[in-house]
Amino acid sequence: MKQFKIRRILLERGAEKDSLAQKIFKKLPNIPIENVEPDELALIEDIEEMDKESLRIIHFNGEFLKSCPGTRRYICCGYKILNIGINCPMDCSYCFLQSYVNQPSLRIFTNLEDRLNSIGEVIDSFPDSIFRIGTGEFTDSLSLDYVTGWTDFLLPFFSNRKNCILELKTKTSFIKDLIKSSHRERIVVAWSLNTPRIIANQEHKTASLKNRIIAAGECQKAGFVLAFHFDPIISYQGCADEYEETVQLLERYINPESIIWISLGSFRYMPNLKWAIMKRFPGTNIFNGEFVPGLDGKFRYFKPIRVEMYAKLSERLKKWYDDLGIYLCMESDDVWRQSLGWSPKNSAGLSLYLDSRVKVIFG
Ligand code: SF4
């Protein structure tokens, strides 16, 4: 997988002195820099295009560590998001960012490293809680690591804390810098997985399934704990056989014993995302299915379809290994029971379950 092309740097006033901005300038010495104002309004066409070749360097004044918004009325996992940036250089047709962002370009928050101490104070002030933290919610955790060096400073910072884990979620095979690091403790490297067909047709510019799983295997051999996310699971004719292919590849390259969790989530979307997708990917067939609006306003597959997909995939995964920490993302108590045979009942129950996985794997 090749590194992504960066055409220009947009430097927001106020970010020039941030330590991460200085490092990025050194890593991209030949890329032109344009100075921009923080509150400059973007053209609507630029937002729709998302401008994935411009790196916008931003001094972020908001909160870096936030609770995952989850979704109302469904069981959520109590995750925390470390907000390192927004948007990513890959281009999945279903990406929710297409209807979420109100500014284009790859937005990197360059005062992150300078604010680590205050993030640490928050974590340290709740010594009896477990913070499950991820950077892959509004961007991909590794796709721009070769430019930002995120892993250089995030790994030592989080490995030293006993009441948290940092999950790096990716669809790339960019693990070179990660593996060079000497820190493994409390770090989880996670891959989003799908069928080879969905990856080829919907997850544009991402690593192939095989390359993702090979990269995961190399990380595991280098001592990292792994996680996987089958999300979004997409229903189409013959998908069961193709999800089977994905599991077979996992069996071939991965030792299941040090997997901390595997999540399953079906394709879901807010109505405005559908229009953004149809505009950017008019040929996509991801809406060919029976969708119904959920309690949170998002459209999901009709419940029996979701239950069947989760039940089949989880049973297959359990045949591989019976202790994979399988959980469902944003589903109800009855979908849990019908597809997995048990339920954590509510979001607090799911948090406790995932915290217990952290304790089993990391102690
Ligand atoms: S990798 Fe994630 S953030 Fe990037 S386009 Fe795909 S879904 Fe969106």
Residues whose N, C-alpha, C, O or C-beta is under 5 A from the ligand:
A	BS01	SF4	C88 M90 D91 C92 C95 F138 T139 D140 K171
